[in-house]
């Protein structure tokens, strides 16, 4: 798997080919965490060229299988990622480990991550957090853990085609006194466990929706023209662009009411623009409403008030 900016050293995607830290993070603790994990993950996967823990006698040195498994993985149903701001999402999970695994050791760590595609493929994108998870022991062999998964859209971690369903996973590393930055680092003395398909979430391109109803004021029975635009984040140029040919509802809320009713459904143009007309009846608010897709979240425009005279 490729670790992108968030693990690219262990992030962007758990793709071994992407183990390079973003310059902005290279010197900080987050960069150190990702770099250390990336080195172990790379060794575990590169040993067989595809999956971790190859049994081949000719395999490259690799970490030994750590006695740890993961369950009860919980994450938000959707993660909305825009064009510049970092987005962090809380993850909780249970780690079950052997009695000989010291999860309190200073050089033991565990972390959640999400990935899109084949878990065993080195080119599968994955997103991690900037720091390891924190765990609280609930017995001698179990612990509840909490961590963050952070997307850094301004650092090029995500491509537009990667919007949609991602799966949950977790890993654990016992360095056992080995220093990943040392020339004498012995990967065979490091324990490593990973487990995929623990849950799922949607990673979505954040959406925006505008509306403007005119004229204001307007006489009862006259025509009101309602324009707007539906746009969504483009992770490749860090700008918002129109979302074309999408069904959007024109809705109206009478002054003094809290409920919107749908007047009609229209589609956005090839540039995401919206335009339609309706008849003025009473004072109230007009808005456009988009139901969303698996790649783009639902969004409602802020209602635009029209005074009917």
C-alpha positions, -999 to 999 in steps of 0.1 A, spaced: 0 0 0 11 36 -6 13 58 24 4 93 14 14 126 28 -2 114 59 18 83 62 35 93 22 59 81 39 30 61 52 2 80 35 -15 92 3 -18 57 -4 -3 26 10 18 24 -21 54 15 -14 63 37 -44 51 68 -26 71 66 6 83 102 4 74 127 31 60 161 21 85 189 27 62 206 52 62 177 75 97 162 70 112 176 101 83 173 126 72 145 149 44 136 125 69 131 98 90 110 120 61 88 129 51 83 93 86 77 82 92 50 109 60 32 101 67 35 64 100 18 67 85 -12 85 55 -14 62 76 -12 32 98 -41 44 68 -62 53 53 -58 18 84 -57 -3 95 -91 10 71 -108 -13 65 -80 -38 28 -80 -28 18 -92 6 34 -90 40 52 -119 57 64 -139 28 75 -175 35 100 -175 6 135 -184 15 147 -158 -9 126 -130 6 141 -98 18 145 -92 55 112 -84 71 96 -78 105 82 -108 123 44 -113 127 33 -94 158 6 -111 178 -21 -84 175 -55 -82 159 -81 -54 155 -118 -51 158 -147 -27 166 -134 -2 141 -156 29 142 -153 60 119 -176 87 106 -198 76 77 -183 103 55 -152 126 54 -157 158 35 -124 171 21 -121 205 5 -92 221 -14 -68 235 13 -78 228 49 -66 197 66 -94 174 77 -91 151 107 -115 123 115 -116 104 148 -113 66 148 -118 42 176 -110 5 176 -101 -25 199 -67 -41 198 -62 -76 210 -27 -88 216 -6 -116 230 5 -115 266 41 -111 255 33 -79 236 41 -48 257 18 -21 244 31 3 271 67 3 257 79 36 245 87 23 210 54 4 205 28 21 184 -5 14 167 -25 35 142 -57 34 122 -58 41 85 -81 39 56 -74 26 21 -91 24 -13 -87 -7 -34 -69 -40 -28 -54 -42 7 -25 -63 -5 -16 -42 -36 14 -20 -31 -2 8 -52 -33 10 -31 -39 45 -17 -40 49 21 -45 78 45 -31 78 80 -29 103 108 0 125 119 5 107 152 0 72 166 -32 63 183 -35 63 221 -47 32 238 -61 23 272 -57 -13 284 -90 -30 293 -74 -63 302 -40 -80 301 -45 -86 263 -70 -60 251 -70 -22 247 -93 4 233 -76 28 210 -83 62 196 -66 79 167 -70 104 139 -69 100 102 -59 133 85 -62 143 49 -39 171 36 -55 181 3 -31 210 -3 -2 185 -3 -15 165 -32 -25 134 -12 -57 128 -31 -67 125 -67 -103 131 -79 -107 95 -90 -102 84 -54 -134 99 -41 -158 73 -29 -157 43 -5 -126 36 15 -121 7 39 -108 8 75 -76 -8 87 -52 -7 116 -16 -17 123 8 -21 152 46 -20 154 69 -31 182 103 -17 175 118 -36 205 147 -11 209 155 -9 172 160 26 158 147 30 122 171 58 116 202 39 126 226 22 103 224 -9 125 186 -11 123 175 -48 122 140 -51 107 139 -88 117 137 -78 153 107 -56 148 72 -70 152 45 -59 128 8 -66 124 -18 -51 100 -54 -59 93 -78 -45 67 -115 -46 59 -124 -34 94 -151 -9 83 -157 17 57 -163 54 51 -168 78 22 -141 102 13 -159 129 -5 -150 160 -26 -166 188 -6 -195 206 -23 -208 242 -24 -242 254 -36 -254 290 -41 -287 306 -49 -300 341 -59 -337 348 -65 -348 380 -82 -363 405 -85 -365 416 -49 -391 428 -41 -416 414 -66 -453 417 -72 -476 387 -65 -481 367 -97 -450 379 -114 -420 357 -124 -391 350 -101 -358 339 -117 -337 317 -95 -300 312 -104 -272 293 -86 -242 271 -89 -232 236 -77 -195 232 -73 -172 207 -57 -135 205 -47 -110 195 -72 -81 178 -53 -58 181 -82 -57 218 -87 -70 228 -52 -100 248 -66 -137 244 -68 -153 236 -102 -189 233 -113 -205 198 -109 -222 191 -142 -255 175 -151 -266 169 -115 -302 169 -103 -309 198 -79 -342 207 -62 -356 242 -61 -373 246 -27 -394 272 -10 -400 281 27 -429 304 35 -420 333 59 -426 321 95 -423 284 85 -394 261 92 -401 236 64 -390 237 28 -411 222 1 -398 211 -33 -411 231 -63 -392 214 -91 -361 195 -99 -336 207 -126 -302 197 -137 -270 217 -135 -254 228 -168 -220 215 -180 -204 242 -158 -226 235 -127 -248 265 -132 -285 265 -123 -313 287 -136 -351 284 -135 -382 304 -129 -412 303 -106 -442 324 -98 -443 348 -68 -470 339 -43 -461 349 -8 -430 362 11 -405 335 17 -371 319 11 -359 301 -20 -330 277 -20 -314 249 -41 -309 215 -25 -285 188 -37 -290 152 -24 -253 142 -29 -236 112 -44 -210 87 -31 -182 110 -42 -198 144 -33 -218 153 -1 -253 166 0 -255 204 4 -282 230 8 -279 266 -3 -287 293 22 -322 305 16 -327 338 -3 -356 358 9 -380 374 -15 -405 401 -5 -438 396 -24 -459 428 -26 
